[in-house]
Amino acid sequence: MAAQPTSSSTDATPTDPHKHPVDERLPALKMATSGLQHVAAMYAGVVAPPLIVGAAVGLTPTELTFLTGACLFTAGLATFLQTLGIWKIGARLPFVNGVTFAGVAPMIAVVNSTDDKSDALPVIFGAVIVAGVLGFFAAPFFSKAVRFFPPVVTGTVITLIGISLMPVAFGWAQGPNPAADDYGSTTNLGLAGATLVIVLLLRRFTRGFVKQIAVLLGLVVGTLVAIPFGATDFGPVADAAVVGFPTPFHFGAPQFQLAAILSMCVVMVVSMTESTADMLALGEIVERPADERTIAAGLRADTLGSALSPLFNGFMCSAFAQNIGLVAMTRIRSRYVVATGGGFLVLMGLCPMAASLIAVVPRPVLGGAGVVLFGSVAASGIQTLVKAGLEKDNNVLIVAVSLAVGIIPITAPEFYHAFPETAKIILDSGISTGCVAAVALNLVFNHLGGGRAADDEVTAPMDPQPASVH
């Protein structure tokens, strides 16, 4: 109770003391600093997907800088849609949007299945556009079908997202070029390990704003440590312009391939599921519960932002859960603060020099930070699974089989080698296959034929130990 006056005095608008904190405008300085804090909390998450996909495509440092800036720019636009809203679009909550991790593995699968790597990004962009448009029209219906995506499904999928991305972090830790003599050298692994330790120390011994940007600070310090080893290249910054604009369809006109579209539609379902869960959680935190109409409007913002993003060379957009934690911690609930953060993202996207800074970071340093970043995604999924009722045999089976299906591409990359290339685009994405398996198994065990009632009759789970641990 003692914290309430502080929050009120910080957020209140003197001319309208009865306005809900979500709709209040803070003083300019407070708005700017709080908005920057949201950017700092999600920056590493926004730039990681273009770095991963860009490296897989084989982009030059200049092209990689352009792709990163484009994703920052489109993240800002999507955040505007979500926080400020137009018509029936936007949850109008302090909701940050950016490139979703869920799409990374399927996009890499598209890249690997494309003979000419120059066609990979256009194919991805075409698939994202179609998935975004379909998702936009499906938003009001999806908001009614949330019951088919309980924590046992969402938790499994989010866990798979983190697990699927961990090999990327391990690859970065070894170096930028697998054919190089120093790939996997003690120097590269040492830089990755040093960065990981720096991030952990910052998280352990700092607090507040510094703790929130521990990953970002770890990247900065790790880059400085790498300079004496000759692992840092400042060329991208020197070659980057101060002002620029993400030219529409810079990498080519979108191409539409059925397998890629199906894969990204699955990702869209995953993304919409995550966003729904995030809206429900955020609504409770800001004391404005997200009803069916709010969820539908929020999903429209996600999907429209995703459909428009490829126009400016960006990827699929979704909510960033780490910023929800920031709202809970700071108790600053104004959606205009997050909109201000979106403004900073747009400005960064219009400044190639700012976007090029991430290209300076050596891959081993990114790998060390990636262990924390991607591992945190998996940990978030595990947190969700804690709420999934794993004391029930049915839910244990759903998680067990779905995780097994989802990690096949990681543990046995050649498992689907006999399948057609178009099918492998979907099958080689553990996130897509794991999500389909989780949804199907949840329907079979918990919805069809009285599965839930039958499960409730079970007096003891197969293995009580996991439940007692949690």
QUINOR-V252094 format. One record per backbone hydrogen bond with DSSP energy under -1.0 kcal/mol. CO is the residue of the C=O (numbers start at 1). NH is the residue of the N-H. Records with the same first field share a line. If there is no record, write none. Layout:
BEGIN
CO: NH / NH
END
This chain:
BEGIN
1: 4
3: 7
4: 8
5: 9
6: 10
7: 11
8: 12
13: 16
16: 19
20: 23
22: 335
27: 31
28: 32
29: 33
30: 34
31: 35
32: 36
33: 37
34: 38
35: 39
36: 40
37: 41
38: 42
39: 43
42: 46
43: 47
44: 48
47: 51
48: 52
49: 53
50: 54
51: 55
52: 56
53: 57
54: 58 / 59
60: 64
61: 65
62: 66
63: 67
64: 68
65: 69
66: 70
67: 71
68: 72
69: 73
70: 74
71: 75
72: 76
73: 77
74: 78
75: 79
76: 80
77: 81
78: 82
79: 83
80: 84 / 85
82: 92
86: 89
89: 86
93: 95
96: 320
98: 318
101: 104
103: 107
104: 108
105: 109
106: 110
107: 111
108: 112
109: 113
111: 114
116: 119
117: 120
119: 123
120: 124
121: 125
122: 126 / 255
123: 127
124: 128
125: 129
126: 130
127: 131
128: 132
129: 133
130: 134
131: 135
132: 136
133: 137
134: 138
135: 139
138: 142
139: 143
142: 145
145: 148
146: 149
150: 153 / 154
151: 155
153: 157
154: 158
155: 159
156: 160
157: 161
158: 162
159: 163
160: 164
161: 165
162: 166
165: 169
166: 170
167: 171
168: 172
169: 173
172: 175
174: 184
177: 180
180: 183
182: 185
185: 189
186: 190
187: 191
188: 192
189: 193
190: 194
191: 195
192: 196
193: 197
194: 198
195: 199
196: 200
197: 201
198: 202
199: 203
200: 204
201: 205
202: 206
208: 212
209: 213
211: 214
213: 217
214: 218
215: 219
216: 220
217: 221
218: 222
219: 223
220: 224
221: 225
222: 226
226: 231
227: 230
234: 238
235: 239
241: 353
245: 247
247: 250
249: 252
257: 261
258: 262
259: 263
260: 264
261: 265
262: 266
263: 267
264: 268
265: 269
266: 270
267: 271
268: 272
269: 273
270: 274
271: 275
272: 276
273: 277
274: 278
275: 279
276: 280
277: 281
278: 282
279: 283
280: 284
281: 285
282: 286
283: 288
291: 295
292: 296
293: 297
294: 298
295: 299
296: 300
297: 90 / 301
298: 302
299: 303
300: 304
301: 305
302: 306
303: 307
304: 308
305: 309
308: 311
309: 312 / 314
310: 313
311: 249
316: 100
318: 98
321: 325
322: 326
323: 327
324: 328
325: 329
326: 330
327: 331
335: 339
336: 340
337: 341
338: 342
339: 343
340: 344
341: 345
342: 346
343: 347
344: 348
345: 349
346: 350
348: 351
350: 244
351: 355
352: 356
362: 366
363: 367
364: 368
365: 369
366: 370
367: 371
369: 373
370: 374
371: 375
372: 376
373: 377
374: 378
375: 379
376: 380
377: 381
378: 382
379: 383
380: 384
381: 385
382: 386
384: 387
385: 388
389: 392
392: 396
393: 397
394: 398
395: 399
396: 400
397: 401
398: 402
399: 403
400: 404
401: 405
402: 406
403: 407
407: 411
408: 412
412: 415
414: 417
416: 419
420: 424
421: 425
423: 427
424: 428
426: 429
429: 433
430: 434
431: 435
432: 436
433: 437
434: 438
435: 439
436: 440
437: 441
438: 442
439: 443
440: 444
441: 445
442: 446
443: 447 / 448
450: 454
451: 455
452: 456
455: 458
464: 468
465: 469
466: 470
END
